[in-house]
Amino acid sequence: MKIVLSTLNAKYIHSSLALRYLAAYCQAPGRDIAVREYTINNGVLEIVSDLFACQATVIGLACYIWNIEASLQLAALIKKVQPETIIVLGGPEVSYQPEDILKEHAAVDYIVLGEGEQTFAALLTMLNNGHEIEAIPGLAYRNQRTIVTSQPQQVTNLDDIPFPYADGDMELLSDKILYYESSRGCPFACQYCLSSATSGVRFVSQERVMRDLRFFISHNVKQVKFVDRTFNTRKEHYFPILKFLAEQTCRTNFHFEIAVDILDQEVVEFLRQVPPGRFQFEIGIQSTNEQTLTTIKRHNNWPKIVEHVSTIRDYGNIHMHLDLIVGLPYENIEVFAKSFDEVYDLRPDMLQIGFLKLLKGSGIRENAAIHGYLAMDSAPYEVLGNNYMDYAGVRHLKILEEVFEQIYNSGRFCYSLSWLIALSGGGAFAFYSKLANYWEQHGYHLVAHSTKSLYKYLSEFCAACNPEVITEYQELLKFDALMNEHGAVRPELLPWNQVNQAANDKWAAHKTAFWRDSNRARRYLPNFSFTTWREVKKSYHIEVFSVDVPAYLQNHESLVKQEVAVLFSYEDIKPSYQVINYDDFWN
């Protein structure tokens, strides 16, 4: 029996853990199981052609909110060209209300509900034996004119599921994110999440987890993303894993979704010694409004969140990604703005602004009428408004979110943003809201943006709002450009030394003298020795600023108009800078 398991991932860099679990669990004599992954950007006819070449007896499609429409279209086309092929759907998007899918889509033969390993294996056994359909737990199907459904299933012992990766997979997956889980379920019951539809948490054994993680490390995997809903649910489970990974010598980054407020002091202290880049934390705050949190059945210990996020941030070795959700109950624009400002003040590496989706099976979908929700009828069921925020408010926040991704989350403007926000007054949300309005007025929300264009937009925004300080701001932007992408992006509108020929002549002599005098250069670069101008240009850059940007970055008080020469080094992965003393540069 030839079985093909397939899905349409949201991005090329993603990979499907679910399909690999199914393939590993369902292996048996007489079964030829293949995994075929595509993206939502692949044409449906292109996918049909590729699947047709497999000549599978059974095709399983994993369905999610980002691919359900294309998956159903794909199922219908497969049935047209391969009418004998059995089509099985699975995944969260079809595990709830499966009868609707079976009624409306004749091409679909079976739907696996919930965790599919055991159910799909039982279905394959039945199909292979040629038996009539039996009552298989977790399966929905047609029995003549009747649609038969049952409850979504869970795998009790997660160790029963074989490790889903093999040595032969690693080359094919070398440029993708690899996913892994050490537990299933969640201790919380947040009403916007599908985890609220189940209860309890099940864990993979410690011995098994350590063995699995050694596999990733031995293959020098770039990133492993744990899909545990709340990784730090139980300390005796997660803390040994963190300690084990911190002890390894590897390049692998491990991403975890955690509840930061339930970490204890021992764990927080331990995190100080973790190698830089080893861990990445995603922390769902969602809201800081107590009425909202109570309604969605979520508890945040805000003082602990502030304490732990601030402490870990100051360690500087762990990337932190905090989340907020637009459209939750009792959050109008003003309430959301307060949540935004409070989370923004924690200065996370990334702050994701998500938009509520009324997922099938979630509690908030069941109670949508109470809060007057308007949402998309089809996937991804994104909220358009409710009793607290109309569509105009949601739309504005959509534009603000795009601006925020480009300006803050990109990390390109980390040296100039705080100055510009303080200049505008009113706090971070007020600034980004004003910038979003400017963005829309100029039609920037309708076009793609190059890196250079973002510098241009911000410079124009400052010139429009605060023209008296545009010189100072452009100097800050220049500093941002030199500290990002190894100084490779030099927007033409900024006042680079070489733009002004007269100034360039004056400073060029000082720069040449600095590099020619190896003893002088070694005061800043101990291992420096002059070889060629090409090598100097590749690894270093000296820029003279008309305001003392480094002093401002140190004290955050004011920008003083004073010429200062700054040496930028690009020898390491992360650029660095030093101020060149007056006598070493100007004399």
N, C-alpha and C positions, 0 to 999 in steps of 0.2 A: 504494500500500500504506500503510495507516494503522498506525503502530506507537506504542504507549504504553509508556513506561518508568516504573516505579513502585516505591515502597518505603514502608515504615512506619518513620519515624524515631523515635528514643527520646524526643525532646522537640520541641516546636514550634520552638524557636530553632535546631535543627539543620537543615542542608540536605545534600543528597546530591551529593557531587562525582562519584562513580562514574557516576550516571545522566547527568550533564551531559557527562562525557567520552564515554560511549557515544553520546549524541545527536549530539555534535559530530563524532565520528569517522565515524559511519554515515550522515551526510547524503549524499543522492544524488538525482538526478532520479527522480521517481516515488515518492519516499518522503516521507510526512508523519509526522514524529517529534515526539511530545509527551512532556513530563515531568510526572508527576502525583505529588506527594508528600503523604503523610498521616503521622499519628503512631500509635503503639500505643494511644493513648487514643481514637481514632476507632472507631466500631462497624464490624464487618466488613460488615454489610448496607449501611451507609451508603457504604462504599468500593465495594462491588459495584455499587451503584446509580450512583455517579459514573462508574465505569469502563464500565459498560454504555452510558451516554450517549455515550461516545467512539466506540463501534462499531468497535473496533480489529480489524485482522486478526491482529496479534501483540501480546501483552502480556508484557513482561519484568518480573520481580520480583527486586529485589536483596535477598538473604537474609543475615541476621546473627543472632547468638545472641539478641538482644533481640526479634526479630520472626519467627523461623522458624516457630513454631507457628501464629501468625496468618496468615503468608504461605501456608502449606500449606492452611489452612482457606479462605483467600481464593481460591486456585487451584481448589479443588474446587467452590466456589460459582460462580465465573466459568464453569467448564466446564458446569455445570448450566443456566445461563441463556444461555450463548453457546457451544454445543457445537462450533462451527466455528472458534472462536478458538484460535490456537496459543499455548500458554503456555510461556515460557522462564524458567528460574530461573538466577540467577548469584549470586556473592558467596562469601565465605569459608565460610559455613555449609553450602554444598552443593558446594564444590569438592573435598571429600574424602569418600570413600565415596558417590559419587553413585548407585551401583547400588542402594543401600538406598532412596533416595528414589524412584527409578524403579520399583522393585518394589512399593513400598507406596502409591504415589500415582499413580493412573492419569491424573489430570488433567494431570500434568506431561508435556509433550512433549519438551522438550530441556533440558539443563543445560550452561551455559557454565562451564568450569573455569579458575580462575586469572584473570589479567588478560584482560578480555573483549572489548576493542575489536576486535581483528582477527578473533577467532572469531565474534563476533556479527555483524559485517559480512559475513563469508563465509556465515553461515547465512541472513541476509536475502537475499543475492543468490541463493542456492539456492532459497529459498522463492518469491521473486519470479519466477524463471525456470520454476518448476514442475518442476524436475528431481528425480529420485530422490535420496535422501540419499547424499551422498558422504562420504568419510573426511575430515572437517574437523578439523584439530588443535585440541585443547582442547574438544571437544564430547562429551557423553554423551547417548545416545538409545537407543530400542528399534528393533531391526531384526527385525521379526516377533516371535519369542519370545526373541530374544537381545538382551541389553543390551550395547551397545558403549560403551567408555570409552577415553579417552586421557589423556595427561599435561596438567596445568595449564600454560597458556601464559604467556609473558612478551613484552612489546613491547620489542624491542631498542633502537630509536631513539625516545625519548620525545618528541622534537620533531615526530614524525609525527602526534602526537595534537593536534588543534586546541585552542586556548584555549577552555575550556568556558563562559565567561560572555560575555554580550552586553549592550549598553547597555539593551536592553529588559528585562533580568532584574533590574536593580538596584532598581527600585521594589518589586517583589514580594519581594525578598530584603533589604529595608532593615532589618528587625528580626530578622534571623537571622545566625548565625555563618557566614562564608564560609570554605570550605576550599580549600587549594591545596597542590600538591606540586612540589618542585624536584628530587626524586630518588625512585627506587623501590628497594627492597631494603634490607638492613642488613648492616654488616660483622661483626656479632656473631651468635651462634647460641644465644641464651638459650632453654632448653628449654620454657619455659612459653608462648612466643610463636610465632605462625605464621611469623614471619620465619625461624625455624630450619629451615623446610621448603624454603627457597630459599637460593641463594648469590649473592654479588656485589651491587654497587650500580651503578645506572645513573642518569645525571644529565641533566636538562634543560640545554640550552646557556645560557651566561651572557646572551647577547643576548636570548634568548627570555624568560628569567626577569625581566630588568629591564623588558622591554616589558610583560609580564603585570602586574608589580607597579605600574607606572605607571597601569594601568587601575584598580586598586583605589584608589589614592591620588586619582586624578582624580574618582572617584565618592564620595569622603569616607566610605569603608566604616568601620564601627565596629571590627570585629575580623576579621583574617584568621588562620586557624589552619593552619599548615603541618602536613601529615600525614606528612612524611618520618619514617621510623622513628628515624633518628639524624641530625639535621640537620647536625651539625658533623663528619660523617665525613671530609671532605676540605677542608682549609683553603683551597686555591685556588678551591674552589667556594663555600663558605659565607661566607668573610670579606668578599669584595667585596659580597655581598648585604647583610650587616649594615651595612657602611659606607655603602652606597647608601641604605638605609632610614633610617639615623641622620641623614643629611643632608637628608631631606625635611621640608617644612613641612606637617604633616597631623595629624589626630586619630587616625589608624588605629593600633590595637594589633596587633602581630604576635606570634603564639604559636609557640614552637619546642620540640620535644622534643630535648634535648641530652644528651650524656655530658659532664658538667662537668669530669671529671678529665682529659680529653684536650685541653682548651683550653690554649694556650700563653700565656706571659706577655704577649706583644704583644696578644693578643686580650683578655685580662683587663684590661690597662691601658686598652685602647680603650673597654671597656664603661663606664668611669667617665664618659665624656662623652656617652653616649646620652641623648637627651631623656627625662625621666620619663614612664613609661607607654607608651613606644614598643614595648618588648620585654617578653615574658613567657616565662619558661623553665620547662619541665616536666622534672624530673630524676629518672629512675628509679634509686633506690638498691636497693629490694626487700629487701635484707638486709645486715647487716654481719658475718654469721657465715661464716667462710672455708669450712667444710665444706659449708655450704649453697650458697655461690656456686660452688664447684668442681663440685658435683653438677649444678647447672643450667647449667653452662658459661658462667658470667658472671664477668668480672674487674672488680673495683672497686679503684681506687687510693685507699684511704680517706684517707690523709694529704692527697692532692691535692684530694679532694672537700671535706674540711674547710677547706682553705686557700682554695679558689676560691669555695665557697659563702659563707664568712664574709666574704671581700673584697667580693664582689658585693652581698651583703646590706647591708654597711656603706655602700656607695655610695648606697643608698636610692632608686634610680631604676628598678629592674627587679624586677617581681613574680616570686617563685620558688615553685614548687610541687613538693614532693618526694614520692616514692611509696615505700610499703612494701607487701609482699604477705604475707598470712596464709596458712599452709598449705604452705609450701615444705618440702622434705626437711630433716630433722634440726633443725627448729625446733619445740621445745615452747614452752610459755608463757614459761618463764624466758628462753629464748634469744631469743624474739621481743621480750620486754620489754627486753632489752639493746639490740637493734637499734632499738627505738622510742626509748629514752632517748638513744642516741647521735645519732640523726637529729633528735630534738626539740631537743637542745641546740644545733643549728645555727640554730634559730629561723626556720624558713622561713615565708613568708606563708601557705602551706597545706601540710599534711601529709596526703596521702591514704592511708588504710588500705584497700587492696584485698584481695579474697579470691580465691585461686587458682581458676582455671577450667581444666578439662582439655579444652582446645580440640581439635577434630578436626584432625589433621595435626601436632600439636605433639609434641615428643619426650617431654615429661613424661607425656602420655597413653599413649604406647606403653610406658612403663616404670612405669605406675601400680601394677602388682602388686608390684613390688619394695618399694615404700614403703607398701603396704597402704592405698591410697587408697579412701575411700568418697566418692562424689560423686553429684550428681543425674544420673539417666539421660538426661534431656532437657535442652535448652538452658535456662540458660546453663552447665550442667555444673559448677556450683560445688561446691567441696570441702566435705564434711561432717566429715571426719576423716582421720587417717592413723596410722601407727605411732608418731608423736611427739606428736600432739595429738588427743584424742578429741573427740566432738561437743560435750561440755560446755564444753571450752575454746574451740572455734570459736564456739559460741553466745555465750559471755561476751564474746568479742572483737567479735561482731556488735553487741551492745548498747553496748560501749565505743566502737565506731566511730560509732554514731549520736550518742552523747553528745559525742564529740570534734568531729563536724561542727557541732553546735549551739553548742558552747562555745568551741573554739579556731578552727576554720576559718571560722566566721562573722565573726571579728574583733571581736566585740562586747565581749569582756572582756579586751582586751590589757593594760589598766592594772592589773587586779586579780588576774589569774591567777597571776603569779609569786609574789605575796605569799601567796596561798592554798595553792599547791603547797609553798612553803617551810615554811609553817605545819604542813602535814600530815606532812611528813617522808617520806623513802623514795624521792623522785624523782618524775618526771612520770608514768611508767607506773603506779606504785603509786597515785598520786592519782587518775588517770582510772579505774583499776580499781575503786577504792573508790567513786568517784562513780557508776560504772556499776552497782555492786551496789545503791547507794541508789536509783538511777533505777528499777531493776527492782522493788525492794521496794515502791515507791510506784506502780508501774504506769505510769510515764511513758513506757516504751518502747512502749506500746500506743495512745498518743493523739498527736494533733497538738499543736504548741506555738506559742503566740503569743510575740512578743518579750518582752512583760512577764512571761509565765509563766516564762521562763528565768531572769530576775532573781529571781523568787520562789523557784524551785527551789534556786538557788545560795545564796540567803540562808538558806533553811531547812536546807540541807546544812551550812553553816557553824555555824548555831545548834545543830544536833544534835551536831556533832563538836567544836566549840570555842566553846561559848556565851560564854566570858569575853571574846571579842574580836569579838562580833557588831557592836558599834557601829563599830569601826574598819573592819570589812569592808564594812558598808553604806555608809560614806563613800566607800570605793574604788569600790563598785558605782555610786554616784551619779556619780562622776567618769567612769566608763565610759559611763553613759547620756548624759551631756552631751557627750561626744566622739564619739558615734555618731549617725547619722541626723539630724545637725544639731540634736540636743537635743530632737527631736520626741517621743521616747518617755520618759515620766516615770513609772516604776512607782510605784504609790501606796504600797507598803510602805516605800519609802526615805524617810529623814528630810529631805525638802525644806524649805527655809526657810519656805515659806508654809503648811506643815502645822500648825506650832505657832504659834498666833495671837500669843502674847506675843513670841516670838522674831521673828516676822514684823514686828511693830510696831517693834521695835528696829532691825532691819536695813533695813526699808523706808525709813526716814528717811535712812539713810546712802546707800542706793542712789539715792534721788531727788536727794540733794545732789550726788552724783558726776555724774550725767547732766546736771543743771542747770548745772554748772560746766564749760563747754566747754573752758576752758584745762586743767582737771584731766584731763578725759577724753582730750584730745589728747596727753597724755604717753604714753598707751597706744595711742591710735588717731589717728595724725597727721592724718587727713583727716576727723575726726568733726565734725559740726555737728548740733545738736539740731533735729529737725523735728517729729516727733510721737512719742508714746509707742508707738504701733503700730509705727513703723519701728524704734525702739529694741528692742522686744520681738522683732521679726522677725529682726534681725541680731545681737543680743547677748544675753548673760545673765550676771548676777552671782550667784554662789552662795557662801555662807559655809559652810565646812567646819569641823567640830569637831576634825579632826586635819589636820596639815600634809601633805596628799597630794602637792603639787608637790615638796616637799623629799624625800619618800620616792622619788618617781619619778626624782629627780636622783641620789640616792646609794644607793638600794636597801638602806638599812641598817635603819631602823626607822620606825614611824609615831609621831610625837610628837603628844601631845594639845595642840593649840594652834589657836585660831580663826584661819582665814585666808580672806580674800576673794579669789576667783578670777574673772577676767573671761574669758568664752568668746565667741569671735567666729565667726560663721557667714557671713561675707561671701564667703569663698572656697569652693571645692569641698570642701576638707579643713578641718574646724574647727581652730581654734587656741585657746590659752589663755595668760593672763598672770596672775601674782600681782599684786594691787594693794597697793602699799606701805601700811604702817600709817597714816602721816599723811594719805595721799590718801583713805583710806576711813573711818577711825574718828574723825578729828578734824573 
